[in-house]
Amino acid sequence: PREIEAFFKEAGWTRLNDPSGHAVFFNYAFGVMAIDAEKRNCYLNEGGLQPFDVILCEPDESLERYLDIFPV
C-alpha cells in the first residue's frame, strides 16, 4: 500500500479521504479520479508499479461533495 500511494503521489495525484476506506486518488490537473487503487489491482516488478485494474472517472457533484474533493 505504501508503494501504491508513493507511485500516485509522485505522478501528481492526491489521496482523498474516502469514508468507506477505499484507496482513492484525484488528479487536480486533469480532474480525474482513480478508484480502487488497491494491491490486488497493481503489479510491482523491476519496472516499478503497474496499475492494471484501477478505475478512472470524472466525479460528479455528489461524489465531489462526498469525498470533499474541493473543500470550501
N, C-alpha and C positions, 0 to 999 in steps of 0.2 A: 504493500500500500504506500509506503514512503517513496518508493521509486516511481510509482504512478503519479503521485502528487508532484514530485520534483520534475518529472517529464512535462506535465501540463504547465506548471508554473514557468519553467524555462522557455516554453513555447508561447508564453504570453497569456495564459489562461488564469483565471482567478477561481479558487474553490468557493463554492456557495455553501451556505449553511442550510442544508436540506433537513427540515424537521423529521422526515421519515428515515434519515440516516444513510441515504444513498450517496455515492460519490458523484457529485455534480460539479461541473466546471463551466465558467462562462468566459467567452472571449469578447470583451467590450469593443475591440476594434472592428469586429465583424458582426457583432450582435447574434452570435451563435452559442448555443448551449450544448455541452457534451454530457449525456446522461449514461449512467451505468458503467462508469469507468472503474470497474472492479477487476480484481486479479483474474477472475475467470474469463475476462474479455480482453486481456492484454497478454502478450507473449514477450518474454525477456530473453534475448540472445546476445551474441557478441556484437551485433549491430546496434544494440540498445533496445528500448521498449517499442513494441509494435502493437498498438491498439487495433483490434480486428472486429469487435462487435459492440463498439461504443455508438450510441445513438446520438446523432447530431440533429438539432432543430432550432428554429427561431421561436422563442417563448411568446405566448400571447399575454395579454394584460393580466389575466387572473394568475398565471404562472409567475409572472414578474412580481406581483404582489406577494404571492405565497412564499417565494424564495427570496424576497426583498432584494431583487437584483439592482434596483435603482433607489437606494434609501433616500428618504426625504430629509 
